[in-house]
Structures are given as C-alpha cells and as structure tokens.
Amino acid sequence: MANTTIKIDSKNMKMVAHQGLFGLERGNTNQAFTAACNRKKYYGIETDVHRTADGKYVCIHDSNTKGVSGVDMDVESSTLEQLRSVQLMDIDGSTDRFDLRIPTLQDYIKLCHRYGKVSVLELKTPFEKEHVREIVDIIREMDHLDMTVFISFHRQDLIYLREYLPDQPAQFLTCEWNDSVKAFIEEYRLDIDICWPPLTKEIFDDIRSTGKKINIWTVDDKGTGEKFAEWGADYLTSNILE
C-alpha cells in the first residue's frame, strides 16, 4: 500500500487522477477525490458514473459492489439508500474504514468545484438520452459544466452528449486506433483517450496528425509516464503518478 505519490517530470502534460487518487485511497470515494484535490499537480480528477434504480447517479467503477465491498449488490437495480449503506473495503482489503461509502455524482462535483479541479467524467454504461441530459443538468446546476470533460467507451453516449452539448470537451475511450475510430472522433468532434499498451509512437503520431488532444490511461510507471510527456501527450491518467 503506497503512502505517497510518485513524482514525474510531466513537462506540459496535464495529470489526471484516476478514480481520484486510487494509489492512496479506495478509488471512487470522497477520500480518493479529496486526496487528489489537495495536490496542486492534478489538473483533473476522473470518476465513473452509474444510474441507480431510483434515478440517482453514483460514482463507482463496476456495475456491482462486490469487488469493492464484498457485498453482492447490482448498482442499477439498487436504490441510492441501499448503495450508501454498503461499507467499502480499504485498498489493502481491510474493512475497518466506516467512512468509505459510495459517493453521489453531486459529492464528486462539489469537491472538484471547491478545489478548482476539472471533472473527467466517464459515462460508464450505455445510458438513455434523457439520462445523459440529467447528468449534464446536474453538473450545470452546480456551475461546473465549464470545467467538465466527458469520456466514454460507448459511442451512443457521446452522440447523445453531442446532440445536447455540441461544443463540450469530450473524449472517446478506446484501446484501438483505426479508420473507424478516426472517422467517429472526426464526425463528432471528440478527442481521444487511449490505453497503453498497445500505444506506439507511430500510433501516437498518427493521432497527433488529426489535431486531436490525446489522453493516455492508466499509467503508473514513472519511466513510461515521462516517455509520454516527451512525446507531447496532452493528458496522462494515473493512479499514483504526480
């Protein structure tokens, strides 16, 4: 269990804390978000959003709570009250942290707004159009929409977002770079959020030639992070690099 971040020479590359500062705290908790908020180096804080059975929005990576709590509860089939009753495990697997609970979207946005951090918000599931709008409206009402970047693996989520917000910063999450991906991000005016590996310098340079911003996830090795900074990546998403 790490007790500090790993410092890197990030040059002009902006650092994004994955699930908050997941290297130090249970990811996607207020504790992880706060740990990242308290470090000036982080430009943005990433999280994953799901919809509950009663129409609320919560921050959790998986669609089931078992992996982070030991409790087998389906997120979308459960109410907010049921989900908030689940105590999460610490990152070392211990269960003595009674403060570790699943945050709401509003909890996350409030912290990002208070500390002036960009919200890098992953639309985690295939949402209905009205649900994408609800998420956007919650963030707008909290006066944080101008500091939010949406990301998603799901093309339709990003298409719905574009219909509602033609100019909002958004990134397509992918592990591939091909003609289909290139055409999609061009048509919907999206940047790219690409995994490594299999990212190569050749692929990186081809993406760069499109004029799109490049976010690379999830990099926890100092040398690899500094290599991508040398290449000129716009963003790096990490659990522990700072």
N, C-alpha and C positions, 0 to 999 in steps of 0.2 A: 504494500500500500504506500503510494507516494506521499510525501509530506511537503513537497514544493514543486513548482513548475520547472520545466527545462527551458532555459533562455536560449534564444537563437538570434542570429543576425537576419532579420526579416526584410531588410532594405525597405523598399516601398510597398511590400506586400502586406495587406491588411489581414490581421489574425482574427479568426472566428472560433469561439469556444464551443466545442461540440457537446450538446445536451447540457449547456453550462460548462463548468469545469469538471468534467467527468473523471479526470485523472485524480482528483482530490476528494470529490463528493459523489454520492449516488446521482447518476445522471438524471436530468429532467426533474429536479426538485428545486424548491426555492433556495435550498442551501447551495446547490451547484450554481444556480444563476447568480446568487449573491457573491460567491467566491470569484466568479468571472467579473462581475460588475465592479468589484473592489480592486481590480487590476487594470491600470491605465492602458496597457498594451493591447487589450482586446477591443477591437473595433465593433465586433458583433457577437451576439450570443444565439446559438442555434437551438431549436427545440422541435418536437414533433407534436402535431395536434390531432386529436380524435374527437368524435362526437359521441356523447352519452345517450342512453335511452330516453332521457328526459330533455334532450335538446341543448345540453350544455357542452362546453368544449374544455378538454383537459390535455395536459402535457404528459405524454408517455410514449415510449418508443414502440412497444409491441401492442398488439390488439388484445392481449391477455395479460393480467397482472402477475401470473405465476412466476415468471422469470425474475421479477424484481422484488417479490414478496413471499413466494411460496404458496400464496392463495390463488386458487384457480378461479378467476373471475373474468368474464368476457367484457371488455370495455364498452362496446357499443350496445350490449344487452343489459347494462347496469346503469343505475341512476348515479348522479353525482354524489349523493349522500352515501350510497353503498361503496363507491370507489374511494371516497375520502375516509372511510372507516378502515381501510386497509393500511396497515403499517408496513413500510418498505424496509428492505434489508439495507444495511450499510454496504459499501463496496467491498468490504472484507467478508461479507456474508453474515455478520452478526445481526442480531435482532433487538438490540437494546437502545436503539435510537427512536424514541417515541415521537420525535418531531418530524420524521421523514414520511411525508404524505404526498399523494399525487396533487400537483398544483392545477389550478384552472388557467385557462388562457389569460384571464384578467390578471392573475397573480404575476405571471411571466411578463406581460406587457407593462404592468405597473413598475416592476423592478427595472426593466430596460429603460423606461421613460425617466424614472427617478435618477438613474446614473448616466443618462445620455448615451446609451448603447443602441446600436442598430439591432433590430429583431430579425433574425434569419429564420423564418417560419416555414417548416416543412408541412405541406398538406399531405398527411401520411396515408390516407385511404382515398379511394375513388368517391369523392363527395358528389352530392346533388348540387345543381346550380345554385339553388337557394341557400344551401349550407355554406358555399364559398362566399356568397354575399353576406351571410350572417357573420362570418369570421371577419370579413373586411369591415363591416359596420361596427363591430365591437372595437376593433383597433382604431377606426376613425373617431368613434365617440370618446376614446381615451387619448385623442390628439397625438397618436404615434404613427399614423399611416405614412407620413413623410420620412420615417426612419424604419421602415419595414421592407425587407426583401423576401419575397415568397419563393419557395423552392418545392419541387415535386418530381417524383418518378412518373406520375400519372399525367399523360398528355391532356386528357379531358379536363382535369382540374385547372391546368394552366390556360386552356382555351376558355373555360368559364371565367377565369380571372381576367383574361384579356378583354372579354366582352364587357365586363364591368369596369375595368381599370385599364384603358388602352396604353397608358404610359408608366404603369407601376413597375419598378425594378423586380425582375423575376428571373429565376434560373432553372433550367431543365436538368434534373439529376439523371446521370447516366453512367454506365461503365463501358459504353461503346461510342465510337466516333465513326460514322459512316454517312452515306448520302441521305439516308432517311432522317437521321438526327440533324444533319446540316440544314436540310430543307425545312424541318419543323421549327428550329430556332430562328431561321430567317423569316419564315412566314409570320410567326407570332412574336417577333422582336424580343427574343429571350437571350439571356446569357447562358453560359454552360457551367455546370457543377459536376465535375468528372472525378471518378475514383482513380486511385493508383494502387497497385498496378492495375491495368496494363498500360498506363500512360507512358508514352515515349516522347523524346524530344521532337521527333518527326510529327507525331500527332499533335503535340502542343503547338508547334509552329503552324500547322495547318489550321488549327482552331484560331490561333492568333491572326492569321491572314484574313479571317472573316470579319475582324474588328470587334468580336465579342469579348466581354470580360470573362476571365477564367477563374473559377473557384476549384480547388483541389481538396478532396477528402479521402479518408481521415488519416492524417499523417502525424505520427507520434515519435518518429526518429529524427534527431537533430540534424544529421547529415542530409537526409532526404529533404527535410523542410528547407534547409539552406540552399540545396540544389534548385528547388523550385523557385526560391527567391531570386537566385541568379538567372534563371530562365526568364523571369519577369511576370510570374503569376500575379494576378490581382488580389486573390484571397487564398488563405490556407485555413482549412478547418481541422482542428486538432483537439484531442482530449487533454493534452498536457504541455504542448509547446507554447511558449510565450515569447 
